Amino acid sequence: MLKDKMSVYSAQKTGNLRSKSIQSMHDATDHHGILTIASLERELSRKGISEPSSEHLIGQAEMEGILLRHDDDSWSWLQQSS
């Protein structure tokens, strides 16, 4: 019983961190729709998130096809059709 509760708590905590990380990525995006490592690092720091790193989050989102590299230090979000 306790093990089950711990498992649920751990899953919620992981999901919550993922949600905060994604929200941080959106919050770090400028009004032109551009996300940079520097802006994401500032946002993650502001929210007290040290792991995963900004590079990891951006790399993962790029691999998943969520972000598209704009230039060496910036990315833009891909538009999703409704």
QUIRA-V213986 format. One record per helix or strand of 3 or more residues. SS is the DSSP state (H for helix, E for strand). FROM is the first residue (numbers start at 1). TO is the last residue. Records with the same first field share a line. If there is no record, write none. Layout:
SS->FROM-TO, FROM-TO
This chain:
H->2-27, 37-46, 54-63
E->34-36, 67-71, 74-77
